[in-house]
Amino acid sequence: MNITAVCFVILAAAWSVLSAQTPWRSILPLKACSADSSFYDVHMVDAAHFFAVGEDGAAHRSSDGGATWSSMPMGTSADLYGIAFSSPFRGVACGDRGTLLRTDDGGASWSAIPLPGFAQRALYAVACVDSARWIAVGGASAIAHGQFGLPDGFVLYSSDAGGTWSTMLADATQFYWRIAVLPRSATARVSAYGPLTGGRIIASEDGGVTWREEATQLPFLPHDISCAVSGADTVCVACGGDPTSFGRDAALAVKRNQTPWSVVSAPSGGGFAWSALARPAPAGISILIGTQTGQIWSKSDTGAWARWPDVPSACPVYALAGAPLPAGLEGPVLAGGSGHGLFLRDAQPLSSRDPNTTREAGYFLAQNFPNPFGAAGANRTEIVYTLPQSGRVVLRVRDLLGRIVAELVDAVKTAGTHRVRVDGSELPGGVYFCTLEHAEGVLVRRMLRE
């Protein structure tokens, strides 16, 4: 094994271990898993704008990274199964009884989009290819809890930002469940299942106008699908399980670059895998799944599974969403599920180098001093870093959501030790991260403002 491969394995292992250490926090008061209070989809536009929709028209939003939430006036009591935004302002939500809604003001108000002939059908997912092109998929109504009937599946397309919609594909033998759009491309994939046809994946390379079958006869119901790009690599994951028993083990299929879809090993003991999230990570692409029993599992594209803390409700996790990963940090993750379950996992340090083990090599980020700071009016703290060679340095302070709250250094610096004083008088109390970026790698220190 060459040095590059060794480094990749170490990074993948470190990602799994570090990720498994940060708990979830509940956004709303929890209820019993059987209560009619599920969230079926969540969406993160960026590190500040979060959205969630669910049962009986429930809909919530946050514009401050999950610190505060407010309900959205959807104007319907239909179950809402999907939500997506092309910007912090323009979004589309969909649900049961042919419900399709649009907002142009960040969710403050919503207007219904008429879909004649869809009153007995449900839209299970919606996604944007770009600001103009949108895709929605669905099938027969009243199947959110496995009440399978005639599938009556369909794929809809809009080229005017969700204003009007056309049917691009109709198949009475399949349900169409979830959509994954490849970032910065016109490639989209949809998970599908039919009682007679089994699991399938369909794909479009033109933003949703034409479709082809990409995977057929998967031996499980692929409920959710997610894709991510890292450098030249693309990974898509579809997760689900046995549609006749949600308590049975999860099932998973993966597609890497141009290779066909293949069934891979999935973690056992958590039941049906309702939700999947693929996103770039320090070592390739990470995969995250949420299960029937509230378990959350993660792995690098080629690594082993590591179990995160379960969501507090221990109820099914129907949806996962992630914000971008800033340098040195793993971005926040939002989860939605049963039992009034809406959970947020804040950003955390994620460095390719341990700042305590790089000192001998001449590359070091010391713990800020004092730490904590801010007590008794001591609002200033000092950061010291050492460089083994001259080069461009970026030194920043970020909050728990990965947002930059202080730009300290962005310049070429000489080899040696440097000191930076930080005035924290404008920072509210809480946890922050200091990230040092240099040719030697990214180092991270946790800071506490009292």
N, C-alpha and C positions, 0 to 999 in steps of 0.2 A: 504494500500500500504506500503510495507516494505521500509527500508532505501535505499537498493540497487536500487529498482525501482524508488524511488524519485530522486536519484542521476542520474540515466539514463535519466529521463525526463528532468532534469535541463541541463545535458550535451547536449542532443539533441537540446533543445531550444537554448542554447548558440551557438552551431555550426551553426544553421540556421541564427541567428541574425548576428553573426560575418561574416559569409560568404557573407551576402547580402550587406556588406559595401565596398567591394573592387571593383573598376571599371576595365573594360577591356582597353587595349591599342592596337591600330591598328598597324599591322606589315607593311602593304602595303597600298598605297593610295586607298581610297574607290571609287567605281563606282556605277552606278545604279543597283538595284537588278536584272533588266532584262538583264543586260550586260552579254555577254558570258565570264564570268570571275569567275566561281565558284570553290571553293575548296571542294572536295567531301570526303576527308579523311585526318586525321591528326594522327600522331603517336609520342609518347614520349618514347624513350628508357630509359632515366633516366632524371635527372634534368638538363642535359647539351645538349643532342642530340635530336633535334626535326625535324620532317619531315612533309611535306604537299604535296598533289597531287590534280589535278583537271582538269578543262576543257582544251581541245586542247593540252594535254600533259604538262600542267603547273606543275612544281615541284620545291619545295624550301626546303632548309635545314638550320639548325643552329647547330653549335657545341659549342656554348657558352651560352646556356640557353636562347636563343631568343634575345640576345643583337644585333647580326648581322645575316643577312640571305643572302644566295646566291642561284641562280637558279641551277638546276641539268640538265645535258644533257641527256634527256631520249631517244632521237632519234626517237620520234614518235609524231604525231599530234592527236592521238586518245585521247579521254577523258579518264582520269585515275580515277578510282573509289576507289582503295584500296592500302594501303601500310603498311608494317609491317617489323620489324627488330628483329632478335634474339640476336643481339649484336650491338654496335655502328657501326660495319663495314658491317655485312651481312644483306641484306634486299631483299625483293621481292615487286614489284609493279604490279598492274593489271588494266585492263581497257577494253574499247570497242574494237570491231573487233578482239577479241581473243588475246588481248595484255597481255603478261606476261614477266616481266623484272626482272633481278637479278643484284645485286651489291655485291662486296666483299671488297669495299674500302670506305664504308660510304657514297655512293652516288656520288662520284667523277666521276665514269663511270658506265654505265649500258649495259648489253648484253641481247638481246632478246632470249626468250625460245620458240622454235617452238611448236605450238599446231595445228597439222593438223586437218582440219574439223571444226575449231572454228572461222573462219573469219566472220561469220554472228552472232556470239554470243558474249556476254559480260561477263567479270569476274568482279563481283561487290565487292568482298572482298577477302582478303588473311590474314592468321594468322599463327603463328608458335606455335607448341606444345612444342618443344624444338629445339635445334640447328639443328637436323636432320629432324624432322617430320614437315611438313607444310600442310595446308589445303587451298584450294581456292574454291569459289562458284560463281555461276552466272546463266545466263539464256539468253533468246532472247535479241538481241541488240536493241538500240534506244528506251529505255523506261525510261531514266533518268528523264523525266518530265511527267511521267504518260501515255505514249503512249503504252498502254497494247496491246499485241498481243498474239500469242501462247507462253506460258511461256518457254517451252523447258529447264527446269532447270537441273543443274548438280552440283556434288560435286567432286572435284579433290583432289588427295593425292600425296605427295612426301615424300620419305623416305631418300633422299640424299641431303638434304638442298636446295631443289628447283631446282635441276638439271634436273630431269625428273619427269613427272607427269602421273598418271593413273586415269581413271574415276572410282570412287567408287559407285556413285549413279547417276541415270538419271531419271527424272520424267517430262514428257511433260506437266503435268497439273499445275506445280508450278514454281515460281521464287524462287531462293535462294538468300537472300539479304546480311546478315551480319553474322559474326562469333564471338563467345565469347569462349575463352579457359580459363578454371578454373586455376588459378595460381598454379604452382607446381603440376600439375596433368595431366592425359591424357584424361580428360573429356572436350569435346567441344560441343557447342550448336550452331545451325544455325536457323535464322529466315526465314520463308518461307511464300509465299502467292500465291494462285491461284484464278482466277476469279470464278471458279466453286467450289473450295475446301475451300476457306476462309483462315484465318490465321492459321499457324502451327509453331511448334517448333520441330526440330529433334535433336537428341543427339547421341554422340558417347562416349564410355568409353575406347576406345583403340587408341586414338589419331587420329581418322579419317578414320580408315579402314572399320569398320562396323557402320551402323546407324539404329536408331529406332525412331519412332514417339513418342514424349514426351507430346505434347499438340496438340489437333486437334480442328478445328472449333472455333478458337478465333474470336470474332465478330469485328475484325478490321485488317488492314494490319500492321503486326509487322515489321517495317522497320529495326530498330537497336536493338541490344541485347548486354548486358554487364553483367559480373559476377564478384563478389568479395568475398574474404574470410577474416573473422576476428575471430581469435580464432577457436572455434568449429563451428561457424556459416557461412553458405554460402547463398548468396542472388544473384539471377539473375533477371534482369529486361528487358522486351521487350517493346518498345514504337513505336507508329505510329498513325494511325487514319483512317479516311474514305478515301479510294483511289479515290473516285469520286469527292471529294472536299477537297483540302488541307487547305481551310480556316476554316473548321469545327474543333471542339475541339479535343485535343489530347486524345489518349487512351493508357492504360498502363496495363501490366500484370506482376505479380511478382511470383517468386518461391523461397521459403525459405526452406533450408535444403532438407528433403525428402518429403515435402508436394507437392501436385500437383500445377501446374500453376493456378493462379486465377486473374481475372480482378479486378483492384483496381481503386480508384478515381484518376483522373489526373487533373492538373490545367486547368482552362477554360480561353478562351479569346486569347490564343496564336496561335491557329490553330494546324495543324498536327505536331506531335512530331517526328522530323527526327532523332534525336541523343540521345543516352543515355550513361551515365557513372556511373558505380557502383565502389566504392572503400572503403577501410577501413577508419573509422573515429574514433575520441576519444570515441564515444559511439555507437559501433556497426559498421554499414555499411551505407554510404551515397549514395544517388541517385541523379543524375543530369540529366536534359533533356534540349534539345534545340529545339525550335519550328519554325514554318513557318514565324512568324513575328519578329524573333530575340530575343524573350524572353528566358531567362534562369531561370529555376526553380530548387530548391534543397530541399531535405528533408532527415532526418535520416530514417533508415529503417522503423521505426514505428511512426515517428513524422508527423508534418503537413508541407505542402508546404510553402516555403518562396521564394519570387522572388528576384533574383539577379539583378544587373543592366543589361539592355539589351545590346547586342553587338552594337557597334556604328552605324552599317549599317542599323539596323532594318530589315535585310533580313533573309531568311531562314538559320538556323544553321544546316548544314548537318552532322557535325562530332564533337566529343569531345574527348579529351585525357587528362590524368592526370599523373603527376609524383608522386613518392612515397611521403608519408607524414612523414617528420622527426618529432621527439618528440617536441611537443609544437608549431608546425607550420602546417598549411594546405598547401600542395604542390601546385605548379603552375598548371594551366589548360590552354590547347590550344584548340581553337575553329576554325572551318573552315566552310565557307558558301558562299552564293551568294554575288554578288556585290564586287568581289575581296576581300572577307572577310577572313582575317586571323588575329586572335586576341589572345592575351596572357593576362592571369590574374596571376599576380605574387603571390608568397607565402605570407602568412600573419600570424600574431600571432594567435594561437588557443590553449588556455590553459584551463585545467580543473579547475584551480584555478585563481582567480583574485588577482594579487600581492598586490593590495591595501586593500584587505579584509582579508588577512591571517596574518597580523602583530600581532594581539592580541594573536593568537595561537602560536606565536614564530617562524613562518616560513615566511620569507620576502625577497623579492628581490627589492632593492631600484633602483630608476632610476639612471643610470650612470651619473657622474658629472665630468667635464662639459658635457652638452648635449644641442646643438650640440657641437662636438669637431673637431679640425683640423683647426679652423680659426686662422689666425695670427701665424701660426707655433705651435699652441697648439695641438700636435698630441696625447697626452696622455689623457686618461680618466680613472676614477676609478669606479669599481663596488663593491658594498657592499651587502652582503647577510647574513641572520641570520637563524640558524637552531635550532629547538626545542630539537633535540636529535642527538647524533652522528650517522653517517652512510655514505654510499658512496654518493659522490656528483659529478655530471658532469656539468660543466659550459662551455658553448660554445658561440661563435658568428657565426651567419649564415647570408648569403646574402639573397636577395629577392627570390632566387630560392631554398632556403633551404640548400644550400651547406655550409659546414663548412669552415669558413675562419680563425678561431682561436680556438684552444683547450686550454682553460684556466685552468681548473681543472678536474681531473679524479682520485679521491682518497677518502679515508675515512677521514672525518672531524669531529671534536668534536662539541658538542652543543655550541652555542654562535654566535658572529658576526665575519665575515671574510671579508677581503678587498683584492681586486685584481686590479692591475694596468694593463691597456691595452695600448700597443703601436700601434697606428693606422697609423703610418707613411707609412706602405706598403699598406694600404687600399685605394682604389679609393673613391671619393666622392659618397654618396648615403645613402640609408636606409639599416640598419642591424637589426638583432634581437639577443638579449642576452637570452639564454634559460638556466634555472636552473632546473636540474633533481635531485630528492631526493625521499625517501620513502613517503614523504608527498605529492608528486605530481610534476607537471611541472609548472614553472612560466616563463613568457615571458615579456621582456621589449623591446620597440622599440628604436633604437639608430640612430643618424644622424651624418654622417661624412661629413663635409663641404669641 
